[in-house]
Amino acid sequence: MSLPQAAAPVSTPTAPSAALPKNACDAHVHMVAGDFPLWEGRVEDPAPGGLTDWLARFEVHLKTLGLTRAVIVHSILYGADNAVTKAAVAGLGTHRARGIGLVTDQATERDLDDLAEAGVVGVRLNYVHGGVLSWDGVKRIAPMLKDRKMHVQMLLHTHQHMVELAGDMAALPVPVVLDHIGWPDLALTTNDQGFQAMRRLLGEGHIAVKLSGLYRLCPAPYTQAAPFIEALVAANPDACLWGSDWPHLMLADAAQPDAGVLLNTFLDVVTSEAHRRAIFTDTPARFYGF
């Protein structure tokens, strides 16, 4: 059965409205390439191109937006075979790139050592769509992650999952990073108890949150998400990260975004130079070991 093919991202994003701090990091991107085996359980195929092509596209993305560092989050399109992400980190160089991998509930110490040696600093759990790692699996491997100074990155819906998981999250021996401002239901406002539970954990330093994926939550120019960004930055600007989610895989009902417009939405909301420096440079450097 043939699968739908993802659209390519815009070739050159809109330029940012302000210069970013030195060593700014895009903390949430994916890498795809047709020269690596795809997972049979995937829901779409990536746009065409080999790794060399995709790295060249990504270099344009970085240069246009004024970014110099990146975190490559392994895509479920490749299942638990992290080869494409490890190759992307190597291609960009570990002086400016890190990876987040995918592992199964049965991950071993050797599996994690292999990832760590390749510049992978965490593993991802998708609590929305499922995948190859469960919350029970995360709790099992958390001590092994701690031994390697790795962390857990997680996709969830705050309004559906956060209250249930907050206690376990705070008790984990490793940091937890939540994607896409917790993927909330914006109609519930920032007063939703799940969003408030996430904000509390953020303020207490138990978790970090990526200010990413706004195009999955609301249409451009994404101003509906502004109060959520403001609330998170006010809670703890030193535990927030920014990511473009390039090249915008598995869009579902969302429109293909321009990463520069996403960035400018963020810059319109977060105007403090100190907060921008923390979010783009200082926190990624501390969290990912740049």
FIBA-861594 format. One line per 10 residues: number of its first residue (from 1); their letters; for each residue x, y, z of N, C-alpha, C. Coordinates in Angstrom, 2 decimals. Layout:
BEGIN
NUM = a = X Y Z X Y Z X Y Z; ...
//
This chain:
BEGIN
1 = mslpqaaapv = 0.85 -1.19 0.00 0.00 0.00 0.00 0.89 1.24 0.00; 0.60 2.16 -0.91 1.40 3.38 -0.99 0.98 4.34 0.13; 1.95 5.10 0.60 1.72 6.05 1.68 1.79 7.47 1.15; 1.13 8.42 1.81 1.28 9.82 1.40 2.72 10.27 1.59; 3.13 11.22 0.77 4.50 11.75 0.87 4.46 13.15 1.46; 5.36 13.39 2.42 5.43 14.71 3.04 5.86 15.76 2.03; 5.38 16.97 2.21 5.83 18.08 1.37 7.19 18.57 1.87; 7.99 19.08 0.97 9.27 19.67 1.36 9.00 20.99 2.09; 9.86 21.37 3.03 9.71 22.66 3.69 10.01 23.79 2.73; 9.65 25.01 3.10 9.98 26.16 2.26 11.49 26.19 2.05
11 = stptapsaal = 11.92 26.50 0.85 13.35 26.42 0.53 14.18 27.44 1.30; 13.61 28.64 1.48 14.29 29.68 2.24 13.27 30.34 3.16; 13.41 30.20 4.47 12.41 30.78 5.37 12.48 32.30 5.39; 11.43 32.90 5.90 11.41 34.35 6.11 12.53 34.74 7.09; 13.19 35.84 6.81 14.27 36.29 7.69 13.71 36.75 9.03; 14.45 36.56 10.10 13.97 36.98 11.43 13.89 38.50 11.54; 13.00 38.95 12.40 12.81 40.39 12.60 13.89 41.00 13.47; 14.68 40.18 14.13 15.78 40.66 14.97 16.89 39.62 14.96; 18.10 40.07 15.16 19.23 39.14 15.22 19.13 38.29 16.48; 19.44 37.02 16.33 19.39 36.11 17.48 20.70 36.19 18.26
21 = pknacdahvh = 20.68 35.76 19.51 21.92 35.77 20.29 22.98 34.86 19.66; 24.23 35.11 19.98 25.32 34.28 19.48 25.13 32.83 19.91; 25.44 31.91 18.99 25.32 30.47 19.24 23.88 30.04 19.52; 22.93 30.70 18.88 21.53 30.34 19.04 21.28 28.93 18.51; 20.39 28.22 19.20 20.12 26.81 18.90 18.67 26.61 18.47; 18.49 25.83 17.41 17.17 25.30 17.05 17.07 23.95 17.76; 16.32 23.90 18.84 16.34 22.74 19.73 15.36 21.65 19.35; 14.70 21.78 18.20 13.78 20.72 17.80 13.64 20.69 16.28; 14.42 19.83 15.65 14.29 19.58 14.22 14.39 18.08 14.00; 13.99 17.65 12.82 14.11 16.26 12.43 14.99 16.17 11.19
31 = mvagdfplwe = 15.54 15.01 10.95 16.28 14.80 9.71 15.72 13.59 9.00; 15.47 13.74 7.72 15.00 12.64 6.88 15.96 12.48 5.72; 15.96 11.30 5.14 16.83 11.03 4.00 16.39 9.72 3.35; 16.31 9.74 2.03 15.86 8.56 1.30 16.86 7.43 1.27; 18.08 7.68 1.72 19.10 6.63 1.69 19.23 5.90 3.02; 18.18 5.97 3.87 18.13 5.21 5.11 16.81 4.44 5.16; 16.81 3.23 5.72 15.59 2.41 5.72 14.50 3.01 6.59; 13.29 3.02 6.08 12.13 3.56 6.78 11.43 2.46 7.58; 10.75 2.87 8.63 10.02 1.95 9.51 8.73 1.51 8.82; 8.43 0.23 8.90 7.24 -0.27 8.21 5.95 0.22 8.86
41 = grvedpapgg = 6.00 0.70 10.10 4.81 1.19 10.77 4.54 2.67 10.56; 5.30 3.34 9.70 5.15 4.79 9.49 3.83 5.11 8.80; 3.41 6.37 8.90 2.15 6.80 8.29 2.37 7.63 7.03; 3.62 8.04 6.76 3.92 8.77 5.54 5.37 8.54 5.15; 5.68 8.89 3.92 7.07 8.87 3.45 7.60 10.30 3.45; 8.89 10.46 3.68 9.45 11.81 3.63 9.53 12.33 2.20; 9.68 13.63 2.05 9.93 14.21 0.73 11.25 13.65 0.19; 11.42 13.63 -1.13 12.61 13.01 -1.72 13.90 13.73 -1.34; 15.00 12.99 -1.46 16.32 13.55 -1.25 17.15 12.68 -0.34; 18.44 12.62 -0.61 19.35 11.90 0.25 19.85 12.78 1.39
51 = ltdwlarfev = 20.66 12.21 2.26 21.12 12.96 3.43 21.90 14.21 3.04; 22.73 14.11 2.01 23.49 15.29 1.57 22.55 16.42 1.16; 21.48 16.07 0.44 20.49 17.08 0.02 19.82 17.72 1.23; 19.42 16.89 2.19 18.69 17.41 3.35 19.59 18.24 4.26; 20.83 17.84 4.40 21.75 18.65 5.20 21.97 20.02 4.55; 22.05 20.05 3.22 22.20 21.32 2.51 20.98 22.21 2.73; 19.78 21.63 2.68 18.56 22.40 2.95 18.58 22.95 4.37; 19.03 22.12 5.28 19.05 22.53 6.68 20.06 23.64 6.93; 21.16 23.61 6.22 22.15 24.68 6.36 21.55 26.02 5.93; 20.74 26.02 4.89 20.05 27.25 4.47 19.11 27.73 5.57
61 = hlktlgltra = 18.38 26.80 6.14 17.48 27.10 7.26 18.25 27.77 8.40; 19.35 27.16 8.81 20.14 27.70 9.91 20.69 29.09 9.59; 21.30 29.22 8.42 21.94 30.48 8.04 20.92 31.61 7.94; 19.78 31.33 7.32 18.76 32.38 7.13 18.22 32.87 8.46; 18.02 31.95 9.40 17.43 32.32 10.68 18.46 32.80 11.70; 19.75 32.66 11.39 20.78 33.11 12.31 21.05 32.14 13.44; 20.88 30.85 13.15 21.10 29.78 14.13 22.42 29.08 13.82; 23.11 28.63 14.85 24.37 27.92 14.63 24.40 26.54 15.25; 23.43 26.23 16.11 23.39 24.92 16.77 22.03 24.28 16.56; 21.98 22.95 16.70 20.72 22.26 16.44 20.65 20.97 17.24
71 = vivhsilyga = 19.41 20.58 17.55 19.13 19.30 18.17 18.25 18.50 17.21; 18.81 17.39 16.73 18.11 16.53 15.77 17.31 15.49 16.54; 15.99 15.58 16.45 15.10 14.66 17.13 14.73 13.54 16.16; 15.08 12.32 16.51 14.85 11.20 15.61 13.36 11.05 15.29; 13.05 10.85 14.03 11.66 10.74 13.59 11.17 9.30 13.64; 9.91 9.12 14.04 9.29 7.80 14.06 9.20 7.20 12.67; 9.39 8.02 11.61 9.41 7.45 10.26 10.49 6.39 10.11; 11.49 6.43 10.98 12.60 5.46 10.93 12.58 4.49 12.10; 11.49 4.48 12.87 11.38 3.56 13.99 12.53 3.74 14.97; 13.01 2.63 15.53 14.09 2.69 16.52 15.46 2.53 15.88
81 = dnavtkaava = 15.53 2.59 14.56 16.83 2.60 13.87 17.28 4.05 13.77; 18.23 4.42 14.61 18.66 5.81 14.75 19.75 6.22 13.77; 19.98 5.41 12.74 21.12 5.65 11.85 21.07 7.02 11.19; 19.91 7.46 10.73 19.82 8.73 10.02 20.12 9.90 10.95; 19.68 9.80 12.19 19.94 10.89 13.15 21.41 10.92 13.54; 22.01 9.76 13.76 23.43 9.72 14.09 24.26 10.26 12.93; 23.86 9.94 11.70 24.59 10.44 10.53 24.43 11.95 10.39; 23.24 12.46 10.71 23.02 13.91 10.62 23.86 14.65 11.65; 23.92 14.13 12.87 24.74 14.76 13.90 26.21 14.75 13.47; 26.66 13.62 12.92 28.05 13.54 12.44 28.28 14.51 11.29
91 = glgthrargi = 27.29 14.63 10.40 27.44 15.52 9.25 27.51 16.98 9.64; 26.76 17.36 10.66 26.78 18.75 11.14 27.96 18.99 12.07; 28.42 17.94 12.73 29.52 18.05 13.68 29.02 18.18 15.10; 29.60 17.43 16.02 29.12 17.46 17.40 29.47 18.77 18.12; 30.26 19.63 17.48 30.48 20.95 18.07 29.25 21.84 17.92; 28.30 21.44 17.05 27.10 22.26 16.88 25.81 21.46 16.76; 25.87 20.15 16.93 24.65 19.35 16.83 24.63 18.26 17.90; 23.43 17.97 18.37 23.16 16.86 19.27 21.95 16.10 18.74; 21.74 14.89 19.27 20.61 14.09 18.84 19.74 13.67 20.00; 18.48 13.41 19.67 17.53 12.75 20.58 17.08 11.48 19.85
101 = glvtdqater = 17.27 10.33 20.48 17.00 9.06 19.80 15.68 8.44 20.19; 15.37 7.34 19.50 14.22 6.50 19.83 14.73 5.13 20.23; 14.24 4.63 21.35 14.57 3.28 21.79 13.29 2.58 22.20; 13.35 1.27 22.31 12.18 0.49 22.74 12.22 0.28 24.25; 11.14 -0.31 24.76 11.08 -0.61 26.19 12.20 -1.57 26.61; 12.73 -2.32 25.65 13.76 -3.30 25.95 15.18 -2.76 25.77; 15.35 -1.45 25.68 16.67 -0.86 25.45 17.66 -1.33 26.52; 18.88 -1.59 26.07 19.93 -2.06 26.95 20.97 -0.97 27.20; 21.84 -1.24 28.13 22.93 -0.30 28.38 23.79 -0.14 27.14; 23.99 -1.20 26.41 24.78 -1.12 25.18 24.08 -0.23 24.16
111 = dlddlaeagv = 22.76 -0.34 24.04 22.02 0.52 23.11 22.24 1.99 23.46; 22.16 2.32 24.74 22.31 3.71 25.17 23.75 4.18 25.01; 24.71 3.30 25.25 26.11 3.66 25.04 26.36 4.00 23.58; 25.76 3.22 22.69 25.92 3.45 21.25 25.39 4.83 20.87; 24.25 5.19 21.43 23.67 6.50 21.15 24.53 7.62 21.73; 24.94 7.45 22.98 25.73 8.49 23.63 27.03 8.76 22.89; 27.65 7.72 22.38 28.90 7.89 21.64 28.70 8.67 20.35; 27.46 8.66 19.82 27.16 9.37 18.58 26.64 10.79 18.81; 26.67 11.27 20.07 26.19 12.62 20.35 24.71 12.70 20.64; 24.08 11.56 20.94 22.67 11.55 21.31 22.58 11.73 22.82
121 = vgvrlnyvhg = 21.79 12.70 23.26 21.78 13.08 24.68 20.44 12.81 25.36; 19.52 12.17 24.66 18.23 11.86 25.26 17.44 10.92 24.38; 16.32 10.44 24.92 15.42 9.57 24.16 14.02 10.16 24.23; 13.24 9.88 23.20 11.92 10.50 23.09 10.80 9.49 23.28; 9.78 9.93 23.99 8.56 9.18 24.18 7.41 9.97 23.57; 6.63 9.31 22.70 5.45 9.93 22.11 4.23 9.39 22.82; 3.67 10.19 23.72 2.52 9.77 24.52 1.20 10.09 23.81; 1.29 10.74 22.66 0.10 11.09 21.89 -0.23 10.00 20.87; 0.75 9.65 20.05 0.52 8.70 18.96 1.01 7.29 19.28; 1.69 7.13 20.40 2.32 5.84 20.67 3.63 5.74 19.92
131 = gvlswdgvkr = 4.11 4.54 19.73 5.38 4.38 19.02 6.12 3.18 19.55; 7.39 3.36 19.92 8.21 2.21 20.29 8.61 2.23 21.76; 8.30 3.30 22.49 8.66 3.41 23.90 7.44 3.82 24.70; 7.23 3.16 25.85 6.10 3.46 26.73 6.58 4.19 27.98; 5.64 4.71 28.77 6.00 5.36 30.03 6.63 4.36 31.01; 6.12 3.13 31.02 6.74 2.11 31.86 8.17 1.84 31.40; 8.39 1.87 30.08 9.74 1.69 29.56 10.66 2.83 29.99; 10.12 4.05 29.97 10.91 5.21 30.41 11.34 5.03 31.86; 10.41 4.63 32.72 10.75 4.45 34.13 11.80 3.35 34.32; 11.74 2.33 33.46 12.73 1.25 33.59 14.13 1.70 33.21
141 = iapmlkdrkm = 14.22 2.48 32.12 15.56 2.86 31.64 16.07 4.16 32.25; 15.24 4.86 33.03 15.65 6.16 33.57 16.97 6.09 34.34; 17.20 5.09 35.20 18.51 5.04 35.88 19.67 4.89 34.91; 19.47 4.15 33.83 20.53 4.00 32.83 20.77 5.33 32.11; 19.70 6.06 31.85 19.84 7.37 31.23 20.61 8.31 32.16; 20.28 8.27 33.44 20.96 9.14 34.40 22.46 8.87 34.40; 22.85 7.60 34.35 24.27 7.24 34.35 25.01 7.83 33.16; 24.30 8.12 32.09 24.91 8.64 30.86 24.60 10.12 30.65; 24.05 10.76 31.68 23.69 12.18 31.62 22.74 12.46 30.45; 21.83 11.53 30.22 20.82 11.66 29.18 19.48 12.02 29.83
151 = hvqmllhthq = 18.54 12.45 29.02 17.24 12.84 29.54 16.12 12.26 28.69; 14.90 12.54 29.10 13.70 12.08 28.39 13.04 13.28 27.74; 12.72 13.15 26.47 11.92 14.15 25.77 10.56 13.53 25.48; 9.51 14.31 25.62 8.17 13.72 25.62 7.17 14.59 24.88; 6.35 13.95 24.07 5.21 14.60 23.42 3.95 14.13 24.11; 3.17 15.06 24.61 1.90 14.74 25.26 0.91 15.88 25.04; -0.31 15.67 25.49 -1.31 16.74 25.53 -1.50 17.13 26.99; -1.18 18.36 27.34 -1.32 18.75 28.74 -2.74 18.55 29.26; -3.72 18.85 28.42 -5.11 18.78 28.88 -5.60 17.35 29.04; -4.87 16.37 28.50 -5.27 14.97 28.62 -4.36 14.16 29.54
161 = hmvelagdma = -3.09 14.52 29.61 -2.12 13.63 30.25 -1.37 14.22 31.43; -1.29 15.54 31.54 -0.33 16.14 32.46 -0.67 15.87 33.92; -1.93 15.98 34.29 -2.32 15.75 35.68 -1.98 14.32 36.08; -2.25 13.39 35.19 -1.97 11.97 35.45 -0.48 11.70 35.65; 0.38 12.39 34.89 1.80 12.05 34.87 2.69 12.97 35.70; 2.16 14.06 36.21 3.00 15.06 36.86 3.82 14.50 38.01; 3.21 13.68 38.85 3.93 13.12 39.99 5.08 12.24 39.57; 4.82 11.33 38.62 5.88 10.46 38.10 6.98 11.27 37.45; 6.59 12.32 36.73 7.56 13.14 36.02 8.52 13.82 36.98; 7.97 14.36 38.06 8.79 15.04 39.05 9.71 14.07 39.78
171 = alpvpvvldh = 9.29 12.80 39.86 10.07 11.81 40.60 11.14 11.14 39.76; 11.10 11.29 38.44 12.10 10.65 37.60 13.50 11.15 37.97; 14.51 10.29 37.88 15.86 10.71 38.22 16.57 11.47 37.10; 15.87 11.72 36.01 16.45 12.45 34.88 15.50 13.58 34.49; 16.02 14.62 33.85 15.14 15.71 33.39 14.15 15.23 32.34; 13.03 15.91 32.26 12.01 15.66 31.23 11.83 16.95 30.44; 11.86 16.85 29.13 11.62 17.99 28.25 10.33 17.74 27.49; 9.38 18.65 27.58 8.10 18.50 26.90 8.10 19.30 25.61; 7.61 18.68 24.55 7.56 19.29 23.23 6.35 20.21 23.08; 6.48 21.16 22.16 5.36 21.90 21.57 4.45 22.56 22.61
181 = igwpdlaltt = 5.06 23.25 23.57 4.39 23.92 24.69 3.35 23.01 25.36; 3.64 21.71 25.34 2.74 20.75 25.95 1.56 20.36 25.08; 1.56 20.81 23.83 0.47 20.54 22.88 -0.89 20.69 23.56; -1.18 21.87 24.09 -2.46 22.08 24.79 -3.60 22.32 23.82; -4.81 22.22 24.34 -5.99 22.69 23.62 -6.11 24.18 23.93; -5.81 25.02 22.95 -5.78 26.46 23.20 -7.13 27.00 23.64; -8.20 26.33 23.25 -9.54 26.80 23.62 -9.78 26.72 25.13; -9.01 25.89 25.82 -9.17 25.73 27.27 -8.46 26.83 28.05; -7.67 27.65 27.36 -6.89 28.76 27.91 -5.79 28.26 28.84; -4.97 29.17 29.28 -3.85 28.80 30.16 -4.32 28.40 31.55
191 = ndqgfqamrr = -5.62 28.56 31.85 -6.15 28.17 33.15 -6.43 26.67 33.24; -6.33 25.96 32.14 -6.56 24.51 32.16 -5.65 23.86 33.20; -6.18 22.91 33.96 -5.41 22.33 35.06 -4.19 21.57 34.57; -4.26 20.97 33.40 -3.09 20.29 32.86 -1.98 21.25 32.50; -2.34 22.36 31.87 -1.34 23.37 31.53 -0.76 23.96 32.80; -1.59 24.21 33.80 -1.10 24.76 35.05 -0.19 23.77 35.78; -0.48 22.47 35.67 0.41 21.47 36.28 1.77 21.49 35.60; 1.79 21.63 34.26 3.06 21.72 33.54 3.79 22.99 33.95; 3.09 24.09 34.05 3.72 25.37 34.42 4.33 25.28 35.82; 3.64 24.59 36.72 4.17 24.44 38.08 5.46 23.63 38.08
201 = llgeghiavk = 5.47 22.51 37.37 6.69 21.69 37.30 7.83 22.46 36.63; 7.49 23.26 35.63 8.50 24.09 34.97 9.08 25.09 35.96; 8.21 25.75 36.69 8.67 26.74 37.66 9.51 26.14 38.76; 9.23 24.89 39.12 9.98 24.21 40.17 11.27 23.58 39.66; 11.48 23.63 38.34 12.71 23.11 37.76 12.71 21.62 37.51; 11.54 20.98 37.56 11.48 19.54 37.31 11.52 19.20 35.82; 11.05 20.13 34.99 10.96 19.88 33.55 11.45 21.10 32.79; 11.68 20.89 31.50 11.90 21.97 30.54 10.82 21.86 29.48; 10.55 22.94 28.78 9.50 22.96 27.76 10.03 23.60 26.49; 9.74 22.98 25.35 10.10 23.54 24.06 8.96 24.43 23.55
211 = lsglyrlcpa = 9.31 25.65 23.21 8.35 26.61 22.67 8.33 26.41 21.16; 7.74 25.30 20.75 7.80 24.84 19.36 6.42 24.38 18.92; 6.31 24.06 17.62 5.12 23.41 17.10 3.85 24.24 17.11; 3.97 25.58 17.13 2.77 26.40 17.21 1.82 26.16 16.05; 2.37 25.83 14.87 1.52 25.63 13.69 0.63 24.40 13.82; 0.94 23.52 14.78 0.09 22.36 15.03 -1.07 22.72 15.96; -1.02 23.90 16.55 -2.00 24.30 17.54 -3.00 25.32 17.02; -2.58 26.14 16.06 -3.42 27.24 15.58 -2.87 27.72 14.24; -3.67 28.42 13.45 -3.21 28.92 12.16 -2.29 30.12 12.29; -1.51 30.37 11.23 -0.66 31.56 11.18 -1.53 32.80 11.31
221 = pytqaapfie = -1.04 33.83 11.98 0.32 34.06 12.50 0.56 33.55 13.91; -0.24 32.59 14.38 0.01 31.86 15.62 -0.16 32.70 16.89; -0.83 33.81 16.79 -0.99 34.68 17.96 -1.86 34.06 19.04; -2.69 33.08 18.69 -3.50 32.40 19.70 -2.64 31.71 20.75; -1.42 31.34 20.35 -0.53 30.64 21.28 0.27 31.60 22.16; 0.21 32.90 21.87 1.04 33.86 22.60 0.86 33.80 24.11; -0.37 33.74 24.64 -0.52 33.70 26.11 0.14 32.47 26.74; 0.20 31.38 26.01 0.80 30.15 26.53 2.33 30.31 26.59; 2.90 30.91 25.56 4.34 31.17 25.57 4.67 32.13 26.71; 3.90 33.19 26.82 4.14 34.18 27.88 4.09 33.53 29.26
231 = alvaanpdac = 3.12 32.65 29.48 2.97 32.01 30.79 4.15 31.11 31.11; 4.66 30.40 30.11 5.78 29.49 30.34 7.07 30.25 30.58; 7.31 31.28 29.79 8.53 32.06 29.98 8.50 32.77 31.33; 7.34 33.25 31.72 7.23 33.91 33.04 7.49 32.92 34.18; 7.11 31.66 33.98 7.31 30.64 35.02 8.77 30.31 35.22; 9.53 30.21 34.12 10.95 29.85 34.24 11.64 30.01 32.88; 12.13 31.18 32.57 12.77 31.38 31.26 14.04 30.55 31.09; 14.64 30.11 32.19 15.86 29.32 32.12 15.59 27.84 31.86; 14.32 27.46 31.72 13.99 26.06 31.40 13.13 25.98 30.14; 13.20 27.02 29.30 12.49 27.04 28.03 13.49 26.96 26.88
241 = lwgsdwphlm = 13.08 26.31 25.80 13.90 26.16 24.60 13.03 26.52 23.40; 13.67 26.93 22.31 12.91 27.22 21.08 13.28 26.20 20.01; 12.28 25.76 19.25 12.52 24.86 18.15 11.58 25.12 17.00; 12.06 24.90 15.78 11.26 25.16 14.59 10.39 23.97 14.18; 10.76 22.76 14.63 10.09 21.52 14.21 10.30 21.23 12.73; 11.30 21.87 12.12 11.66 21.64 10.71 11.97 20.16 10.50; 11.63 19.54 9.37 10.93 20.07 8.19 9.43 19.84 8.22; 8.84 19.77 9.42 7.39 19.80 9.60 6.73 18.54 9.05; 7.04 17.43 9.69 6.54 16.12 9.27 5.14 15.86 9.82; 4.42 14.95 9.17 3.12 14.47 9.65 2.23 15.64 10.06
251 = ladaaqpdag = 1.91 16.47 9.09 1.16 17.70 9.35 -0.27 17.47 9.79; -0.86 16.34 9.39 -2.29 16.10 9.67 -3.10 17.27 9.11; -3.84 18.00 9.95 -4.68 19.10 9.47 -3.97 20.45 9.46; -2.72 20.47 9.90 -1.99 21.74 9.96 -1.48 22.15 8.58; -1.35 23.46 8.37 -0.79 23.98 7.12 0.74 23.99 7.21; 1.38 23.77 6.08 2.85 23.81 6.04 3.33 25.20 6.48; 4.16 25.28 7.52 4.57 26.60 8.02 5.85 27.10 7.37; 6.11 28.35 7.59 7.39 28.99 7.27 8.11 29.15 8.61; 9.28 28.51 8.76 9.98 28.54 10.05 10.32 29.97 10.48; 10.54 30.84 9.52 10.83 32.23 9.86 9.64 32.94 10.47
261 = vllntfldvv = 8.45 32.63 10.00 7.23 33.20 10.58 7.04 32.68 12.01; 7.30 31.40 12.21 7.24 30.83 13.55 8.21 31.55 14.49; 9.42 31.76 14.01 10.43 32.44 14.82 10.00 33.88 15.13; 9.48 34.57 14.14 9.08 35.96 14.37 7.90 36.07 15.33; 7.02 35.07 15.32 5.95 35.04 16.31 6.53 34.98 17.71; 7.53 34.11 17.89 8.20 34.01 19.18 8.86 35.33 19.56; 9.57 35.94 18.62 10.28 37.20 18.91 9.31 38.33 19.25; 8.12 38.29 18.67 7.11 39.29 19.00 6.62 39.14 20.45; 6.61 37.90 20.94 6.10 37.63 22.28 7.19 37.81 23.33; 8.37 37.28 23.05 9.48 37.31 24.01 10.44 38.41 23.57
271 = tseahrraif = 10.31 39.59 24.14 11.09 40.74 23.71 12.31 41.00 24.58; 12.39 40.38 25.74 13.53 40.58 26.63 14.78 39.94 26.04; 15.84 40.73 25.91 17.09 40.19 25.39 17.66 39.13 26.33; 17.50 39.31 27.61 18.00 38.33 28.57 17.26 37.00 28.43; 15.95 37.07 28.25 15.17 35.85 28.08 15.50 35.17 26.75; 15.67 35.96 25.70 16.05 35.38 24.41 17.40 34.67 24.51; 18.34 35.30 25.19 19.67 34.69 25.32 19.58 33.37 26.10; 18.77 33.35 27.14 18.59 32.12 27.90 17.97 31.03 27.04; 16.92 31.36 26.32 16.15 30.37 25.57 16.90 29.86 24.34; 17.58 30.74 23.64 18.27 30.34 22.41 19.68 29.80 22.64
281 = tdtparfygf = 20.35 30.29 23.67 21.78 29.98 23.81 22.15 29.32 25.13; 21.87 29.97 26.24 22.39 29.49 27.52 21.75 28.16 27.95; 20.43 28.06 27.86 19.78 26.82 28.28 20.11 25.66 27.36; 20.08 25.82 26.03 20.51 24.71 25.17 21.97 24.28 25.44; 22.86 25.25 25.67 24.25 24.91 25.95 24.36 24.08 27.22; 23.61 24.46 28.24 23.64 23.72 29.50 22.96 22.36 29.37; 21.84 22.33 28.68 21.03 21.12 28.62 21.63 20.08 27.69; 22.17 20.52 26.57 22.65 19.58 25.56 24.17 19.43 25.54; 24.86 20.22 26.37 26.29 20.04 26.49 27.10 20.64 25.36; 26.65 21.74 24.79 27.42 22.40 23.74 28.64 23.10 24.35
//
